């Protein structure tokens, strides 16, 4: 494992333990060159997933990209990082166990919106505004109507 501080390739594992939800192994490492300490995570990957973008392009699924987009939505919100980790791990498990090797970006977005709706309304609105490409105030009004009356407007699942 390459050191993120000095780029050295000789690192040593000092501690390994499963994450709280047992979906990954957390490893504490130390660089033999600079002495820097850092953490890595090892996860099971059931299959190689491809994402079909709206433009028609196909790109490899990137769990870290999914995590970053969710973290942007929850930025400065009182949300436990463990909840986010569990939500993202759950989404990845759903995608991998779906039996499909190609997943649409829309499907991923719907899973994220469904997860965020149960965690934090503000993060849900933030994510939805980018994901659904809001252009006007009425777009926000429609989404807020969905939040206030979920029976009238259920989140779409693909």
C-alpha positions as CSV (number, residue, x, y, z in Angstrom):
1,X,0.0,0.0,0.0
2,X,1.5,3.4,-1.0
3,X,1.9,6.0,1.7
4,X,-0.4,9.0,1.1
5,X,2.1,11.3,2.7
6,X,5.5,10.5,1.1
7,X,4.5,8.0,-1.6
8,X,6.7,5.3,-0.1
9,X,5.6,1.7,-1.0
10,X,6.7,0.0,2.2
11,X,3.9,0.2,4.8
12,X,3.1,-2.0,7.7
13,X,-0.3,-3.0,9.1
14,X,-0.4,-2.2,12.8
15,X,-4.1,-3.1,13.6
16,X,-6.9,-4.7,11.7
17,X,-10.6,-4.9,12.8
18,X,-14.0,-5.2,11.2
19,X,-16.1,-2.1,10.7
20,X,-19.2,-1.7,12.9
21,X,-21.5,-3.2,10.3
22,X,-19.0,-6.0,9.4
23,X,-18.9,-5.0,5.7
24,X,-15.3,-4.1,5.6
25,X,-11.9,-4.5,7.4
26,X,-10.4,-1.3,8.8
27,X,-6.5,-1.4,8.8
28,X,-4.3,1.1,10.6
29,X,-1.0,1.3,8.7
30,X,2.4,3.0,9.3
31,X,4.8,4.0,6.6
32,X,8.3,2.6,7.0
33,X,9.8,5.6,5.2
34,X,8.3,8.6,6.9
35,X,6.5,7.1,9.9
36,X,3.1,8.5,8.8
37,X,0.0,6.7,10.0
38,X,-3.1,6.2,7.9
39,X,-6.2,4.0,7.7
40,X,-7.3,1.8,4.8
41,X,-10.5,-0.2,4.3
42,X,-10.9,-3.5,2.5
43,X,-14.3,-4.5,1.1
44,X,-15.7,-7.5,-0.6
45,X,-16.6,-6.8,-4.2
46,X,-19.1,-9.3,-5.6
47,X,-19.0,-8.2,-9.2
48,X,-17.7,-5.4,-11.4
49,X,-20.5,-2.9,-11.8
50,X,-20.8,-0.5,-14.7
51,X,-22.9,2.7,-14.5
52,X,-24.9,3.7,-17.5
53,X,-25.0,7.5,-17.5
54,X,-27.8,9.6,-19.0
55,X,-25.5,10.5,-21.9
56,X,-25.2,6.8,-22.8
57,X,-21.6,6.5,-21.6
58,X,-20.6,3.5,-19.4
59,X,-18.2,4.0,-16.5
60,X,-17.0,1.7,-13.8
61,X,-19.0,2.1,-10.5
62,X,-17.0,4.0,-7.9
63,X,-18.1,3.6,-4.3
64,X,-15.9,6.6,-3.2
65,X,-17.7,8.9,-5.7
66,X,-21.0,7.8,-4.3
67,X,-19.7,8.4,-0.8
68,X,-18.4,11.9,-1.7
69,X,-21.7,12.9,-3.3
70,X,-23.6,11.9,-0.2
71,X,-21.1,13.6,2.1
72,X,-21.6,16.8,0.1
73,X,-25.4,16.6,0.7
74,X,-25.0,16.1,4.5
75,X,-22.2,18.7,4.9
76,X,-22.8,20.8,8.0
77,X,-25.8,18.7,9.0
78,X,-26.0,16.8,12.4
79,X,-25.7,13.4,10.7
80,X,-23.7,10.6,12.3
81,X,-21.0,9.5,9.8
82,X,-21.7,5.9,10.7
83,X,-25.3,6.3,9.3
84,X,-23.9,7.5,6.0
85,X,-21.4,4.6,5.9
86,X,-24.2,2.1,6.6
87,X,-26.4,3.8,4.0
88,X,-23.7,3.7,1.3
89,X,-22.8,0.1,2.1
90,X,-26.4,-0.9,1.9
91,X,-26.8,0.8,-1.5
92,X,-23.7,-1.0,-2.8
93,X,-24.9,-4.3,-1.5
94,X,-28.3,-3.8,-3.2
95,X,-26.6,-2.9,-6.5
96,X,-24.3,-5.9,-6.3
97,X,-27.0,-8.3,-5.4
98,X,-29.4,-7.1,-8.0
99,X,-27.9,-9.6,-10.5
100,X,-27.3,-6.8,-13.0
101,X,-23.7,-5.8,-14.0
102,X,-24.9,-2.6,-15.5
103,X,-26.8,-0.1,-13.3
104,X,-28.3,3.2,-14.5
105,X,-27.3,6.4,-12.8
106,X,-31.0,7.0,-12.2
107,X,-31.3,3.8,-10.2
108,X,-28.3,4.8,-8.0
109,X,-29.7,8.3,-7.6
110,X,-33.1,6.9,-6.5
111,X,-31.5,4.6,-3.9
112,X,-29.5,7.6,-2.5
113,X,-32.6,9.8,-2.4
114,X,-34.5,7.0,-0.6
115,X,-31.7,6.6,1.9
116,X,-31.3,10.3,2.6
117,X,-35.0,10.9,3.0
118,X,-34.9,8.6,6.0
119,X,-31.7,10.3,7.5
120,X,-32.0,14.0,6.9
121,X,-34.6,16.1,5.0
122,X,-32.2,18.9,4.2
123,X,-29.6,16.5,2.8
124,X,-32.4,14.9,0.8
125,X,-33.4,18.3,-0.7
126,X,-29.7,19.2,-1.4
127,X,-29.1,15.9,-3.2
128,X,-32.4,16.0,-5.1
129,X,-31.7,19.5,-6.3
130,X,-28.5,18.4,-8.0
131,X,-29.7,15.0,-9.0
132,X,-32.9,16.2,-10.6
133,X,-31.2,19.3,-12.0
134,X,-33.5,22.0,-10.4
135,X,-33.6,25.2,-12.4
136,X,-36.4,27.2,-10.8
137,X,-37.9,27.8,-7.3
138,X,-41.0,25.8,-8.3
139,X,-38.8,22.7,-8.6
140,X,-38.0,23.1,-4.9
141,X,-41.6,23.7,-4.0
142,X,-42.6,20.5,-5.7
143,X,-40.0,18.5,-3.8
144,X,-41.0,20.1,-0.5
145,X,-44.6,19.1,-1.3
146,X,-43.3,15.5,-1.7
147,X,-41.7,15.7,1.8
148,X,-44.8,17.1,3.5
149,X,-47.1,14.6,1.9
150,X,-45.2,11.4,1.1
151,X,-48.3,9.3,0.4
152,X,-49.2,11.6,-2.5
153,X,-45.7,11.6,-4.0
154,X,-43.7,8.4,-3.2
155,X,-40.0,8.2,-4.2
156,X,-39.7,6.5,-7.6
157,X,-37.9,3.1,-7.6
158,X,-36.5,1.6,-10.7
